[in-house]
Amino acid sequence: MKEISAKELEQKLAQGEKLNIIDVREVDEVTAGKIPEAIHIPLGLIEFKMNELDKSKEYIMVCRSGGRSGRATQFLESQGYKVVNMSGGMLDWEGKTE
């Protein structure tokens, strides 16, 4: 499973890279703040929403600490998607939130 650190992701966004970020936390967690560019799809809905994702794009999965996003990454990888897990999750995130 490919991984990216919160710092590396923050640097890519600061350089203006267009990234596809999916936050798999629950609604109440996202309400407390998410990465501005992130799309919110709770982990429990990934299986049902994956047909809305483009297999030609790479997605960066985010959660609170990296565990749930890791499970989402492994699942989507097994379905043929290009995915990267943000290790450390939002606990390690020091960038802007909305």
C-alpha positions as CSV (number, residue, x, y, z in Angstrom):
1,M,0.0,0.0,0.0
2,K,1.4,3.4,-1.0
3,E,1.5,6.1,1.7
4,I,2.0,9.8,1.9
5,S,2.7,11.8,5.1
6,A,0.5,14.7,6.1
7,K,3.5,17.0,5.6
8,E,4.1,15.7,2.1
9,L,0.4,16.2,1.2
10,E,0.5,19.7,2.7
11,Q,3.5,20.6,0.6
12,K,1.9,19.2,-2.6
13,L,-1.2,21.3,-2.0
14,A,1.0,24.4,-1.2
15,Q,2.7,23.9,-4.6
16,G,-0.7,24.1,-6.3
17,E,-0.9,20.4,-7.2
18,K,-4.5,19.3,-8.1
19,L,-5.1,16.2,-5.9
20,N,-8.1,14.0,-5.3
21,I,-8.5,13.7,-1.6
22,I,-11.2,11.5,0.1
23,D,-12.0,11.9,3.8
24,V,-13.5,8.7,5.1
25,R,-14.3,9.9,8.6
26,E,-17.8,10.1,10.0
27,V,-19.9,13.3,9.6
28,D,-19.3,14.6,13.1
29,E,-15.5,14.3,12.7
30,V,-15.6,16.1,9.3
31,T,-17.7,18.9,10.9
32,A,-14.8,19.6,13.2
33,G,-12.6,20.4,10.1
34,K,-11.4,18.7,6.9
35,I,-8.7,19.4,4.3
36,P,-10.3,22.1,2.1
37,E,-10.0,20.1,-1.2
38,A,-11.2,16.8,0.3
39,I,-14.4,15.0,-0.7
40,H,-16.3,13.4,2.2
41,I,-17.3,9.8,1.8
42,P,-17.6,7.9,5.1
43,L,-15.8,4.6,5.2
44,G,-19.1,2.7,5.4
45,L,-20.2,4.2,2.1
46,I,-17.0,3.6,0.0
47,E,-18.2,0.3,-1.4
48,F,-21.5,2.0,-2.6
49,K,-19.8,5.2,-3.9
50,M,-16.8,3.8,-5.6
51,N,-18.6,3.7,-9.0
52,E,-18.5,7.5,-8.8
53,L,-14.7,7.5,-8.7
54,D,-12.6,7.6,-11.9
55,K,-10.1,4.6,-12.1
56,S,-7.7,6.7,-14.2
57,K,-7.2,9.2,-11.3
58,E,-5.2,8.7,-8.1
59,Y,-7.0,9.2,-4.8
60,I,-5.5,10.1,-1.4
61,M,-7.4,8.6,1.5
62,V,-7.6,10.4,4.8
63,C,-9.1,9.6,8.3
64,R,-8.4,10.6,11.9
65,S,-5.2,8.5,12.4
66,G,-4.6,6.5,9.2
67,G,-6.4,3.2,10.2
68,R,-9.7,3.6,8.4
69,S,-8.1,5.3,5.4
70,G,-5.7,2.4,5.3
71,R,-8.7,-0.1,5.1
72,A,-10.3,2.1,2.4
73,T,-7.0,2.2,0.5
74,Q,-6.7,-1.6,0.5
75,F,-10.3,-2.1,-0.5
76,L,-10.2,0.4,-3.4
77,E,-6.8,-1.0,-4.5
78,S,-8.3,-4.5,-4.6
79,Q,-11.1,-3.1,-6.9
80,G,-8.5,-1.7,-9.4
81,Y,-8.3,2.0,-8.2
82,K,-5.0,4.0,-7.7
83,V,-5.0,5.0,-4.1
84,V,-2.6,6.3,-1.5
85,N,-3.1,6.4,2.3
86,M,-2.2,9.5,4.3
87,S,-0.3,8.0,7.2
88,G,-1.0,9.6,10.6
89,G,-4.3,11.0,9.4
90,M,-5.8,14.3,10.6
91,L,-3.9,13.9,13.9
92,D,-0.7,14.7,11.9
93,W,-2.3,17.4,9.7
94,E,-1.0,20.9,10.3
95,G,-2.4,22.6,7.2
96,K,-5.6,24.5,6.7
97,T,-9.0,23.0,7.4
98,E,-12.5,24.1,6.6
